[in-house]
């Protein structure tokens, strides 16, 4: 393993291959900064260019995009309260309030360093998992995956806060909209109203942008003022460094959790990030500042976010099982390059596999340096009048949503669901349960159908099913107890996130 690692590092150190890695970092930074675009779209645009390329250089290019996209998407989440991608939603909860206090540079620098550490932890776990990953991956069956989706849905009980019925209703709405389109098990189409566009379901980027971005933009346009209410920047980048050093254990724990959860197919990046966020909140001694600008609510999901990529590469490379859209595109890139994903990646293609590990680690370092350098100047956007850049954001978000299917229905749903989400925000209803329900609906339906078809009711007695079921009960009971004690982990009111400066 050591010899192969050194060989892979020497191969990757070629100036041309390093140039491809840096180019991938630059592209990943750009698409991550633009809301709604995402690394998947950036990688997909490069696929036609991979024909005839050197496999090492081509994979370095693609890994550069994957690694940095989850770092640079923090800009819009923190500065504007708009998720740069589906996996940067939890960062909004405390990152944007920090920006409103004029501490955007602090939040950004802390998130970037936490992301780099998470990426390095993910690369390390990927390296260590190469020889032992097969029995871990093959131990999960569809009943276990179904229970994992139920575990994600059970987190709604923690998000509902003092109004559990509201959270449940919003979660059910997310589940219902997630079932629009073709059924997972039968040739049926649900809730399409004979509109051909809905036959493929509601695209996730459109739903996420509608529920988080549009309400913020409407508030910007109606309230005016500046994002930073003080009109000046007070929290510097060095403060973010001190925050990382102070909460180093939280970063390591969140990184390890993200890497291991990333291994499991069926769990989306947004779900893993929310689980990490609420775990950080649940284990904190002082929860009073979460949702109001607690730096721990930024570094926990951000470190998990990048570490997840290392875990996601394990089933993608070794078993041809992509765990996300970007991993699916990466798998397509391997096919174009003539590289067969599977057990050969740890035998005949071992140097190439380890070069991916090195690329992931170096891309996180390069990307962090780039983002760290840009944090302070980009943070100055929060001192500008929101009405000056809101129209630009509307255009960017609309383009990002339209890229989902390139159908006018993307824009119709974007603004239709967005207005509905804005009403929920005004009424102080939780919006996070919607995303959890929407993301997990398709997997829950598919895994349940396969489990019943293959095992009947016997799947309920599987040891892993019973263990995960016990965890679900613990989460629900904990939520009930916390609610009764008045210390529930409710979603903070988002009505104050974009108030007019000085209000």
N, C-alpha and C positions, 0 to 999 in steps of 0.2 A: 504493500500500500504506500509506503514511504517513497519507494523508487518511482512508482507511478505518479505520485503527487509532484515530485520534483520534475519528472519528465513533462507533466502537464503544465507546470509553471514556466518551464523553459520555452515550451511551444507557444504559450500565450504571451510571453514577453517579446515576441517578435513585434517590431514597430508597427507593421501594417495591422496586425491583429489588435494591438492596443489602440490603434486609431479607430478601428471599428467599434471597440468597446466604448471609447470616449464619445463617438458619434451616437451610439445607442443611448448613452447617458444624457446627451443633449436632447435627443428626440423624446426620451422618457420624461425629462424635465418639462419640455414644452407641452406635450399632450396631457401631462398631469396637472399643469397650471391652468389649462383651459377646461372649465367645467363641462361635464357631459361627454367629453371625447374618450378619455380612458386609454390605458395601455393596450387593450385588446384591439381597438381600432388602429392605433399607431403601428402595432405589429402586423396587422392584416395588410396594411398598405405596403409593407416591405416584402411581403411574401413573393411577389413576382420578380423581385430583384435578387432572390437567393439562388436562382438557377445558375449552376456553374461556379458558385462561390466556394471558397475554402471552408470546410465544416467548422473548423475552430473559430475563424473570423466571423462567420455567419452567426454561430451560436453566441459568441461574445456580443455581437450587435443586438440580438434579440433579448439576451439576458440583461443587457444594459437598460433596455426599455422597461422590462418587467420590474427590475429592482428599484429604479428611480421614480417610476410613476407613482408608487405608493408613498413616496416621500414628498414630491413636489405638489401632490394634490392637496396637501395640508394648507397651502397658501389661501385658496378660496374658502376652505372650511373655516379657517381662523379669521380671515380678514372680512369676509362678506357673509358668513353663516350659510354658505352654499357648498354642498359636498362636491369636491372636485371629481370624485368617483363614488361608486356605491360603497366602497370599503373605507371611506373617510367620514362617515356620518357621525359616529360617536364623538369624534374630535370636536365637532361643532359645540357640543353641550357646554364645555368649559373653555375651549379655545376662543370662541367668538366673544363671550363676556370679557375675557382678558383683553381682547382687541378693543372693546368698547371702553375699557379703563385706560387705554393708551399703552398697554403692555403687549402689543402684538409681537414685537421683536423678541421679547422674552419667551412667549408661547411658541413662536416659530423655531427659535434656536434650540429650545428644549426638545421640541418634537423631532427636529432633524437629527440631533445627537442620539435620542432614544431610538429613532428609526435605524440609524447606522448600527447601533449595538444590536438591535433586533435582527437586522440583516446578517450581521456576523454570526450571531447565535444560530440563526436558521441555516447558514452555510455550514457551520460546524456540525450541527445535527444531521444535515444531509450527508456530510462526509462520513460521520460515524454510522449512519443508518444504512449505507450502501451494502455492507455484507450481511446485515441482519434484518433488513426491511421485509423480505419476502414472507416469513411466517407472521409478521405483524399485520400486513395488509390482507393476507389470505384468511386471517382469523375472523374478519368481519363478514357477516352474512347480511342479507337483506333485512331480517328481523332486527338485527342490531342497528342497522342504519335507520330503520323506521323509528326505533326508540330514541335514537339521537335527534331525529327531527322533532319528536315529541318533547324532548328535553329542551330544545331551542324554543318551542312554543310555550313551554311552561314558564319561561322567563317573562312572559307577558304578565304573570301574577306579580312579579317584582316591579314591573314598569307601571302598573296601574295606579300605584300610590293610594291616596285617600279616596279615589274614585275607581274601585276595581271594575264596576260594571261598565264604565266608559272605556277602560282599557280593553276589556273582553270584547265589547262591541266593535271597537276599532280593529282589534285583531281578527275577528270574524270577517270583517269587511276585507281585510287584506287576504285572508284565505279564499274568500269568494272571488275576488278579482284575480287571484292567482290561478283559479280554475277556468278562466275564460279561454276559449279555444279548444283545441283537440284534447280529448281525454287521454290519460296515460296508458289505459289498458284496453279501451274499446274504440272502434271507429266512430266516435260520436263527437259532436262539437257543441259546447255549452255556452250560453249567453252571448252568442255572436250576432243575433238579430239579423241574420242573413247578410251581414256586412263582411265581405271577403277579408278585409284587413284584420278583423278580430279572429279569424280562423287560426292564426299563428299565436294568439295570446297577446297580452299587453306586455310590451318590452320592459324589462327591468330598468334600464336607464331612464326611460320616459317616466315610469312610476316614481322613481327616487327623486328625479329632478322636479317633478310636479309637487311632491309632498314636502320637499325641503327648500328648493330654490325659488319657486314662484311666490310663495308667501313672503319670503324675505324681500324679493324685488317689489312686490306690491307695497310692503311697508316702507321700503326706501322711497318709493315714488310718492306715497301719501304723506309721509312724515318729514322727509327732507333731513337737513342737518348732516352731521358727520358720524361715521361709525365710532370713532374715538370721541366720547362725549366731552372729554377735557380739551379736545382740540390740539393736544400735544402728546408726544411719546415719552413715557416715563420709565417703563421697564426695558432695560437693555439686554443685549444678547448674552453678556456675561452672567446676568442673573439666571438666564436659562441654563447655563453651564452649571451653576451652583445648585440649581434645582435637580439636575440629573445626578450630580454627586450625592445629594442628600437622599434621593429616593432610588438609589442604585438597586436595592433588592427588589423593588416593585418592577423595575425594568427587566431584570433578569427573569423574574417569575412570569411576567407577561410574555416575554420573548419565548420562553420554554413552552408555555401554554399555546401560544400562536403556532409554533413550529409543529407541535404534536397534533393539534387540531387540524392543521393544514394537511396532514397526511390522509385524513378521513375524507373520502369522496362524499359529496352531497351537502357538505357544510360550506356555505358561501362565506366570502371574506367579510361581508357586513355582519353576518351572524356571529362569527368568531370575535369580531371587534366589539360588538355589543356585550357579549358574554364577558370579555376581559374588562370592559368598562364597569359593568355592574359588580364583577368580582372585586375590582379595586375599591369600589364604593362600599361594598358589603364588609370588607375587611379593614376599612379605615376606622381609626378611633374617632376622628372628628369628621362627620359627614356634612356638616352645616354649609360648607362652601361649594360642594359639588353642584354643578349647574349654574353657579354664580361666578366662576372664574378660579377653580382649583386646578393648579398645575398638574396634579396627579391624574385628573381626568383627561389630560392631553397626552402625557408620556406613556400611560398604560396602553391605550389602544394603538398608539403610533408604533411602539416597540413590537406589539403583537402583529401589527399589519405587515411589517417587513419580514419578520421571522416566519410568517405563514408561507411565504414564497419558497423558503427552503424545504418546508415540509411538503408543500404541494408538488415539488419536483420529484419526490420519491415515487409516488404511484404513477406519475406521468412518464418518467424515464424508464422505470423498471417493469411496469405492467401495462403501459399504454392506456392508462386510465386517467384522463385529464380531470382535474378537480375544479376548474374554472374556465372561463372563456379564453383568458390569456394562455393558460396551459394547453387548451385545445389548439390554439393557433401555433404555439410552440411545437406541438406534436405534428401539425401539418408542415411546419418548417423542416423538421427532421426528415419527413417523408420526401420533401423536395430535394433535400441534400443527399438522399440515398442512405440515410441512417435508420436502422430498424430499432425502434424502442422495444425494450424487453430485457430478458436475462442477458443478452449479448452485451448490454451496456456495462455490465460488471465483469465481463470476461474479455471478449475481443476488443470492445470499445472502451475499456477502463480509462485510458488516458483522456479520451474525449469527455467521458463522464466527469472526471475530476477537474478537467479544464472548466466545466460549467460551474463547479463549486468555486474555483478561483475567480471566475468571471463574476459570480454573484457577490463574493466578498469585495473585490476591487470596485465593482460598480456601486456598491453601497458607500464605500469610502469616497470615491470621486463625486458621486451624486450629493453626498452630504456636504462636501467642500463647496460645491456649486450653490446649493441651496443656502448654506450658511452665509456665503458671501452676498447673496441677494436678499437675505432676510430683512436687513435694516432699510435699504432703499425701497423695497416693495412694501414694507410696513407703512411707509409714509402715505400710501394710498388711503389709509384710514383717517387721515387728517383732511382729506378733500371732501367737498360737498358730494353726498351720495347721489344726488340727481345728475351729476356730471358723468358718472360711469355706469349708472343703472341701465341706460339704453344700450350701451355696449355689452353689458352682461346678458341682457335679453337676447341680443343677436347671437352671442356665443352659445348660450344655453339652447336656443332654438336650433342652431346648427347641430349641436351635439345630440339633441333629441331626434332630429331628422335623420341622423346617421344610422339610427337603429334599424329601420326598414326602408327608409327613403320613400315614405308614403305620407301624404298630407294628414293621415290619421294620427301620426306621431304628434304633430303640432296641435291637433284638436284635443287629444287626450292630455297633452302637456298642460294646456291652459285650462281645460275643463276640470281635471282632477286638481290642478293647482289652486283654482278658486275655491274648490271644496275644502282643500287643506287649509287655506287661509281662514275660512269660516271656523274650522276646528280650532285653529290657533286663537282666534278672537274669543271663542267660547271656552278656552283653556282645556280642551280635550287633548289627551296624549296622542302623539302621532307615531312614536317609535313602534308600538305594537303592530301598526299596519305593515311596516316594512318587514318585521319578523314573520308575520303571517303570510305575506305575499311571497317572500323568498322561499319559505319552507313548504308551501302548499303543494307544488308539483312533486317534490321529493317524497313527501308524506304519502300522497296518493299512490305514487308508483311503487314505493317500497311495501306499502300495505297490500297492494294487489299481488305482487310477486310472493310475499310471505304467505298469504292465504292460499295461493295457487300451489305453492311448492310444499308447504308444511301443514296446511290446515290450521287448526287451533293449537297444534303442538308447539308452534314457535314461541308461544307465551311462556313456556317452561324452560327456555334456554337460559343458561347461567348469566350471560351478558345482558339479556333482556331483563332479567330480574334485578340485576345490579343497577342498570340505568333506570329502571322503574322506581327503585328505592330512592335514587337521587332526585327523580322528579317529585316524589312525595315530600322529600326533605325541602325542596325549593318551595313547593306550595304551602307547606306548613309554616316555613319561615316567613313567607310573605304575609300569611294570615296573622301571625304573632306580631310582626313588625307593624302591620296596619293597626292592630288593636292597641298597641303601645304608642301609636302616634309618631313612630319613627320609620315609616315605610320608605322604601327607595323609590319615591315617585319621580316622574319626569319633571324637571323644573319648568315653571311657567315660561313659555317662549314669548309671551306677550311683551316682555320688557327687553328683549334682545336687540331691538332696533328702534327704540324710542328716540324721539327728537332730542338732539343735543340740548342739555340744560333743562330738560323737562323734570 
